[in-house]
Each structure stands twice: as C-alpha cells, then as structure tokens.
Amino acid sequence: MQNWIILFISLLSINLYADNLQENNDDKPLNVSQVAEFDGIPWGISLLNDQFAIVTIKQGEAYKVNLSTGEKQALSNLPKVDSRGQGGLLDVAKLPDDLAAHASLDNNWLYFTYSKSTEKGSVTTLARAKLEGTQLTNWQDLLVSDSATDTSKHYGGRIAFDDQQHVFFSIGDRGVRKSAQNLQNHAGSIIRLNLDGSVPADNPFVSHANIRNEIWSYGHRNPQGLFYDRDTHTLWSNEHGPRGGDEINLIRPGANYGWPIVSHGKEYWGPISVGEGTEKDGIDNPIKVYIPSIAPSSMIKYQGRLFSNWNGDFLSTALALRHLNKIHIEQDGSTKETRYLEDLNERLRSIAQDSNGVLYLGTDSGKLLKVTIQP
C-alpha cells in the first residue's frame, strides 16, 4: 500500500507540472545530429553545464566534450579498470551544485562507478575525484563493494543523488542469482551513502549486524538506470530481466524487489519461468514490465519544454530493441509506452538532458548524439 501511496503522489505532481506547460511538440519529428564519436562505448554522460559534458568510455577512458563543436579532451589520472565482459569504467555524475554548497564542497567533484580488480575478483566500486581542467585530482574510492564473483557481468553501476546529501548507486547480482537475496554482500542491491562514502544513520539496515549497512534496497538482477525525482522525493530504477521481464521500479528503503524469487522472465535455455511466479507477499511489484526485453540501460524523468508533452515521463535507452523508450504513468498506475528512434538501429546506452530539454544519447557504436525537434 505504501508503494502505491508514493506512486499516487508522484503522479499528482507529474500531472500538475505538465498542466502548467502549454507547448505541444509531440507531433513534430525528432532531429538527431552527431556531436562526437569515440573509439569505445560511451557508458555514462554527465553534463557539467549546457556547453560541456563528461563522457566515460567503458574501456577505461573519459573525455570532456564541447557539445557545440564536438571537441574532445581526454581526462588524466583515471584508475585502472577491469574492462572484461560487462565491466569497465561505468557511470559518471557531477555533484549537484546545491549539494556541494550545502556540504561546503567545491562544485567540481565528479562521482564514478567502475569495475575494480581485487584479490577476490572484480567488483563494482563507487569513487569520486575533483575535475581540474582535464585532470582528475584527489581520487577516492568511496566503496569497494563486496560483490566479487567468477563472472564478468551484471555490474549495475548507475549513480543518482537525492536532495539530502546522499548518493545512490546500483550493483547487479554479478551473475550469481542467489546473491541478490543475500544481504551479507552488496550484489543485487541499490546502495545509499553520504557524499563522503560513510553510511547514513537512517539507512534501513544500520541496526543489523549481519546485513551490509550500505544497502538501500535488494533483490535486483542488474539495475542500469537510476533516477532521483526531486519533485516527489522518490527514487526510480530500471533493470534487466532475464529473457523477458525487464522492469521499472519505484525504490523504497529496505524493500525486496524479488530477484530471483519472482520474475516475469524465462530461462535463456528454454521456456521455463524463473522463480516462483511473478508476485509474492513481501516483495515489491514493478511499475512497468517489458516482455519481450528491451534491455534498458539508463533512465531519466524528462523535465523540460522542448518536448513539453513528455514532462514527467520516464525515458530509458534500450540496447536489445534499439530505441528510446518513453513510459507515461497514468493516475491509475497503468502505463503507456512509446518508442522513438528505432530507425537509427543503434544500441542506445546512456542518456542526459540539458536545461533546455535537449537530449544527449550515447550509442554502443561510439557516437554521442544530440536529439532536438525538427524546425
């Protein structure tokens, strides 16, 4: 019930916001132009402002990109990453200016996730560093997670900030399904930390000696989209299911999202359901399920005037079905799905939005694309 109360408040805020916008650009075709191209996968995009972005490349590089000219400048002093399989240099997120000011921090802190080699194996790691021109200084690994397995997949890795001095990041099950229900490790979880990497006193499991205190929610397979909605103070995620069963979830503290106990997907090797069904008491149900899988890889809630009728809708980039996915949540909780940019035939990996509502997309073919409306 609590989940639906939060959802209703979110939907009310979305509709009130949309009602205040008068332009209607939904019927105008999208205009896509190429800003830059990289030798590698642009896994994460973070806008420093409307002129410059930081783009991480899975293989271990990162660039400062002029969004007007496409000029790229490589960043120095990055760590060594384990780029095997699905690992590498993953997300990047600039610390919001208001959080920096409140914490008396410089506003040039960047937060990163990457797969780090340890004695136990490769693990998802949250770090931060200061950006000084094109140099990264004062690199700090904030949490080297306990998520090692003998696989190189399901690292999760998306980052989001709330408005209360916290940073969230996601970790997949690392290819070992049962780990997502084992709260003695970090796999299959969304993590919540203070900006300096310490554990907030109000995290849901801080009083449990046998549970990792950093965990905010668990039972996730591979969440690669994460968005904090400041209007409604809610956290949202999308995640990869198995064969079918990708999800959008409203994330609550301490909640279990079911993997692998319940799932809407099938085994890759046959038409066999995963888990004990699609619902179970004590497990939060997804807001949206994708069957077949689209393979969602990043996520925002659109908030801008350029595509005015999209306000309050969730945008996810899709890898397997190669499109930009828009989800509108109705007041009764039902969803309406629209797909864009299918004609590009690109695996869309990452997404960011500037203050004018312009979208930037990263593709697995190495492109940074700009999406506006045709005049």
C-alpha positions, -999 to +999 in steps of 0.1 A: +000+000+000+028+024+009+043+019-026+010+030-043+006+060-020+040+072-031+032+065-067-001+084-064+017+115-050+043+112-078+016+110-105-003+140-090+029+161-091+036+150-127+002+160-139+002+193-121+036+201-137+025+191-171-007+212-169+015+243-165+032+237-198+014+249-229+036+239-259+028+206-277+057+192-297+047+156-296+036+156-333+069+171-345+096+147-358+128+143-338+161+158-352+192+137-344+227+150-350+261+136-341+282+156-316+312+134-313+325+098-319+346+076-296+367+045-300+346+026-275+313+026-257+301+059-241+287+042-210+280+074-189+272+110-197+272+139-172+266+175-182+288+200-165+266+227-180+248+232-213+282+236-230+303+207-218+298+171-208+319+144-193+317+111-211+330+078-198+342+051-222+337+015-210+373+005-219+387+030-193+389+064-208+369+096-201+366+128-221+354+164-216+333+172-247+324+205-261+287+200-270+288+227-296+320+218-315+324+182-306+360+188-294+371+160-271+398+163-244+409+132-226+409+132-188+440+121-170+446+102-137+419+077-142+422+044-123+429+010-139+396-007-147+387-043-154+370-040-187+364-077-194+329-087-202+304-061-190+330-044-167+349-012-172+346+025-165+309+028-160+289+059-149+299+094-142+278+120-123+286+156-114+278+165-078+249+189-080+258+225-071+233+228-043+246+197-026+281+209-030+272+243-015+253+227+014+282+204+022+308+232+018+324+213-010+339+225-043+314+221-071+339+203-093+335+168-077+327+140-101+314+106-090+323+075-109+315+038-109+339+012-123+348-024-120+379-028-099+401-058-097+406-072-062+421-104-047+386-119-046+377-108-082+363-078-100+338-056-080+316-026-086+332+004-070+320+040-063+346+067-064+349+104-067+376+129-078+379+166-085+380+179-120+407+205-125+407+214-162+412+179-178+429+164-148+413+143-121+428+150-086+422+136-051+408+103-064+389+085-036+374+050-037+343+055-015+330+020-015+348-010-030+317-033-028+316-069-016+303-082-049+331-104-064+322-135-084+340-155-111+319-138-138+323-105-156+287-095-159+259-076-141+279-048-125+249-024-124+267+009-120+243+038-123+246+068-100+220+092-086+219+120-060+190+129-038+184+163-023+195+154+012+233+149+008+232+113-003+245+094-033+229+061-046+245+036-070+233+002-083+250-032-082+238-062-102+237-098-090+271-103-107+258-134-124+251-153-092+213-152-087+211-161-051+234-132-042+206-107-048+188-122-017+219-124+004+222-092+025+256-101+037+271-089+004+263-059-018+254-078-050+219-073-064+214-041-044+210-003-046+234+014-022+229+047-004+258+066+011+267+100+024+286+121-001+319+112+016+311+074+014+301+070+050+269+052+059+238+073+067+224+068+101+189+063+088+197+036+062+172+008+066+196-019+079+221+001+100+210-017+132+215-052+117+249-066+125+247-093+098+234-071+070+255-047+049+245-013+062+250+004+029+221-014+013+190+007+005+171-020-015+178-055-027+165-083-049+177-066-081+191-085-111+210-058-130+198-022-125+214+000-151+191+030-148+187+051-117+169+085-113+160+105-082+129+127-086+134+159-066+098+169-072+084+139-054+114+128-034+113+093-049+140+070-063+133+051-095+152+024-113+151+002-144+167-032-146+175-060-169+154-091-165+164-125-180+147-134-213+117-111-208+109-093-176+128-060-177+114-037-151+108-001-139+106+001-101+098+027-075+125+021-050+117+021-013+141+018+016+146-017+027+123-032+000+129-065-017+123-065-055+122-102-058+151-115-079+154-144-083+124-155-062+099-139-086+104-128-122+084-121-153+111-136-175+121-170-188+153-190-188+176-184-217+178-221-224+141-228-226+105-216-220+108-222-182+098-194-158+123-180-134+114-182-098+081-190-081+058-168-102+055-131-108+042-119-073+048-129-037+039-113-003+067-091+010+081-083-025+075-050-043+060-053-077+074-034-107+055-004-120+063-015-156+073-048-171+088-052-206+080-085-224+100-091-246+130-075-230+142-042-244+174-043-223+171-008-206+205+008-198+199+042-184+170+063-173+158+099-166+124+115-159+120+141-186+117+177-173+119+203-200+100+225-225+115+212-257+093+180-257+067+195-235+042+166-235+069+143-222+072+161-189+070+136-160+075+107-184+104+082-180+129+078-208+151+047-210+177+039-236+173+003-250+201-020-261+185-051-274+155-035-291+175-004-301+153+026-294+145+054-270+117+042-247+091+066-232+068+055-203+039+076-192+023+065-159-014+072-157-031+082-124-045+046-120-009+032-122-013+019-157+014+027-182+016+039-218+047+031-238+060+049-269+092+040-288+114+065-307+145+064-329+141+028-340+152+038-374+187+046-361+192+009-354+216+018-326+221+002-292+214+032-270+235+030-239+233+064-220+212+095-217+214+130-203+192+161-206+203+198-205+185+227-190+167+234-223+153+199-226+178+188-253+187+151-250+221+135-254+225+098-261+255+075-262+255+045-285+274+013-284+288+021-318+307+050-301+285+080-310+274+109-289+241+121-304+220+152-298+182+150-300+161+180-306+129+188-327+130+195-364+122+231-371 
